[in-house]
Amino acid sequence: MKQLTEKSKKICTILIALIIIAGVIVTIVFGFNKELQYEQTQSIDIYIEQEVDASKIKDICNEVLKRTNMVQVVEIYEDMVEIRAKNITEEEKNDIVNKVKENYEFEQTAENTTIDTIPETRIRDMFKKYVIPFAIAELLIIAYMLIKYHKDGILKTLAKTIYVPVIGELLLLSIISITRIPVGRFTPIMVILMYILTIFIIDKKE
C-alpha cells in the first residue's frame, strides 16, 4: 500500500510538471487568450446626444460585425457609446453609425467617426490592483503557518507556505493557457483563491 502511495505521488508530480511545462510552451508560443476588453482592439465612439439603450446598440453591432464585440455606454449622461471589436473595417463602421442613426437623431456622421486602435493590456497590469491585497493575505497566512507549525522549523514551514502554493498557481495558469480559457477580470481572484485553497489543504493534511 505504501509503495502504491509513493508511486501515485510520483505519477502525480510528473503529471503536474508536464502540465506546467506544456502551459509555459503554449504561453510563449500563443500567449494567454484574453477577454476582448484586454486584447488589442479597434473602437469607435458615437456621441448620440441623448440617453442610449445599450441593448439596442448591441443588437446593431451583432448584426453588422457578426463576431465578438463590446458596447459600453460612456459619459455621465449616458449619451455616448464606445464600440469595440478585434477589428472594425470602414464599411462596418459606416453601417453601424448609419443604423444607429435610424434609431436616434444626432449630428455625428459616419464620415467624421474615426476608428481608434486600443493597445492590449499586459498581464502584469491586470494583476496590479491585486498586489497589495494578495501581499497582505500572504503575510497573514505565513504568520499563521509559522506560529502553528513553528516546531517543524522556519525553512520547512516557509517552503510549505510559499513553494507548494506557487506550484498550485502555476498549475492553474498552465491549465488556463492550455485550454484557452479567456484571461480577464476574474483570473487574479482565481489565482488568490488557488493560493488560499492550497494552504487550506496543507493545513488539513498536517
N, C-alpha and C positions, 0 to 999 in steps of 0.2 A: 504493500500500500504506500509506504514511504517512497519507494523507487518510482511508483506511478506518479505521485505528487511532484517529485523532483523533475520527472520527465515532462509533466504538464507545465510546470513553471518554465522550463527551458523552451518548450514549444511556444508558450505564450510570449516569452521575452523575444524570441526570434520573429514571431509574427508582428509584434509591436514595432520592432526595429525595421522590418521590411516595409510596414505601412508608413513609418516616418520617412524612410529613405525615398519611397515612391512619392510621398507628398512633397518632399523637397524638390525632387526632379520635376514633378508636374508644375510646381510653383515657379521654378526657374524658367522652364520652357514656356508655359502658358500664363503664368501669373494667377492671381485669385480671380474668380468670377464675381465681380462686384455688382451690387444693386445699381440700377440705372443712375440714381442721383449721385453716385460716387464715381461713375465712369466718365471718360471724356465724352461729352455730348455737344449737340448743337441746340440752340434755343432761339425762340422768337418771343418778343414781348408785344402784347396787343393792349393798347390803352382804350378801353371800351367806354369810359366816361360815366359809367353807371354800375350799380351793383350787379355782379355776374353770377349766373348759375353754373358752377364749375362742372356739374354732371353733363350739362348740355354741350359745353365746350369739349369735354372729354369724348362724348359721342362723335362729335365732328372730327376730332383728331384720330380716333379709332377708324373712322370711315375713310379718311384721307391717307393716313400713314400705314394702316394695316400692319403695325408692329408695335412693340412695347413703347409706350410714351408716358410722359408725366405732365399733368396740368396742375399748376399751383396758382392760387389767387394771391396777388401781392397788393401792396399799398394798404393803408389803414382803412380806406373807404371801400376796399374790395372791388375796385373798378378797373383793375388791370390783371391780365393773366400772363404767366410765363409758361410756355410750352417747350418741353424738352424731349428729344429722341436721340438715338445713336447718331443719326444723320438726317438732315432735312434738305430736300432739294428746293430750288427756286419755284418749280412748278407746285410742289406740295405746299410751300409757304403761301403762294398766291391762292391756292384752293382753300386753305384753312382760313385765311383772312377774309376772303370773299364769302365763304359760307357763314362765318361769324357775323359778317355784315348783313346777311339775310335775316338774322335773328335780333340784331341790335343796330341802332343808329349811332355812328361815331365818325369822327373825321379821319382817323388813320386809314391809309390805303395800303394795298399790297406792295405798291411801288416804293413807299417810304418805310416799309418794315424790313429790318435787317436781320440776317441770320448770324448769330454770335456763336463762337466756339468756347465752351466751358471746359477747362482742363480737368483731368481726373483728380480725385482726392487720394493722396498717398495713404497707405495702410497705417503708417505711424501717426498721421494726422487724425485718422479716425479714432485712434486709441488715446489721443492726448488728454481729453477731458476725463478719462477714467484712471489716469495715472495716480492722482492723489488718493481717490477712494480706495483703489486697489492696494496702494502702498500702506495706507492706514490699516486696512483689513489684514494684510500680510504681516505687518508688525505685531498686531494684536494676536494673531494666530501663532506666530513664532514665540511670543512671550508666553502664551498659554501652554504651548507644547514644551517649552524649556522648563517651566515650573512643574508641569505634570510628570515629565519624563527626565528630570534632572539626573536621576540615578543612572540613566543609560549613557550619560556623557554629552557634553555640548555638541561635539562634532557629529556624533551619530544622530542626535535629535535634529540638528540643523539639516543633515543630509535627508532625513525623512520628510522634513517640513518644506524644504526648497527643491531638492533634486527630484524626488518622486512626483510632486505636483507639476513640475515643469515638463516632465516626460508625458504626463497626462494631458497637459495643454498642447504640447507638440503633436500628440496623437490626435487630439480633437481637430486642430488646424489642418493636419495632414488629411484627415477624412473629409473635411470641408473642401479642401483643394482638389482631392481626387474625384469626389462625387460632384464637383462643380456647384455645390450649394452656394447661392449668392451671399457674398460678404456684405454686411450692412449694419444697420442700427443696432441689431441685437447680438452681433458677434462678440463685441467686447464683454457684454453681460454674460454670454455663454462661457467665455474663457474664465471669467471671475468665478462663475458657478462651478466650473470644472475644477478649479483650484480648491474651492471650499469642499466640494464633494470628495475629492481625493484625500484631503485632510481628514474628513469625517470617516472615510473607510479605514485610513491608517489608524485613527484613534480607536475605532471599534475593534479592529484587528488586535491592537495592543491590549 
